[in-house]
């Protein structure tokens, strides 16, 4: 297996684990610290999964029956077709400063190039079911920050995240 194939295989397994409802950065790192790899998590006995802080019976069941490899491949294909890069902590372009924080994001979806000036960034995240006022404030805050040269970082979710992206782009900023 080539280095590229091995990397792609690790990415797919990483995505499978991150796609499981209830697995966030903290739990992801606890699971890998205990089991070593996503594949080992998926094949772990329920009793061992339940011994991990934050894992209950329902989550243990989801961990033992993870999304298919096809789901992860489909996500990669859809992102590739849309010009979106998937960055994860092993990726060479994963932001250095994010690696230094506790529980960094497990996956970043990016379009375009990450640039040196992107190290001056503010994350704006929030509920998917925001009030009209909340949406307007997220958009206004992001636009104001973008006008000063701050890169806006947010998720792909509807609601506050999308409003932050809209505000930054409307102000001619980077997101």
Helices and strands as residue ranges (DSSP letters): H 3-18, H 25-35, H 38-43, H 46-50, H 57-64, H 69-81, E 85-87, H 96-99, E 108-110, G 116-119, E 121-123, H 132-147, E 151-153, H 160-170
